[in-house]
Amino acid sequence: QPAAAGAPGPQGAPEQPAQPSGWTPTHVVPAGGMVAWQAPHPSAPQSARLQPGLPIQVVERLGAWARVVASNGWWGWVDGRMLS
């Protein structure tokens, strides 16, 4: 799984998003930011802390969980009820 959106790339430089073909944001991360998990379960390891206002695309829903993809190809599971 690629690094989280905005995560440092080589030598600490911010990673430049490479938008996947057909990627279109459907939601944004809420003002307080949010945690992402590797799997749709609260006991799964957390994979990232998403920054407020980050555009994301919801690609799958499983109950209250949403699998999201960022413009750089990173993906994770979030509490879909918090998305705006």
Beta strands, then each sheet from edge to edge (+ up, - down):
strand 1: 27-28
strand 2: 34-37
strand 3: 46-50
strand 4: 55-62
strand 5: 65-69
strand 6: 75-79
sheet 1: 1+ 4- 5+ 6-
sheet 2: 2+ 3-
end
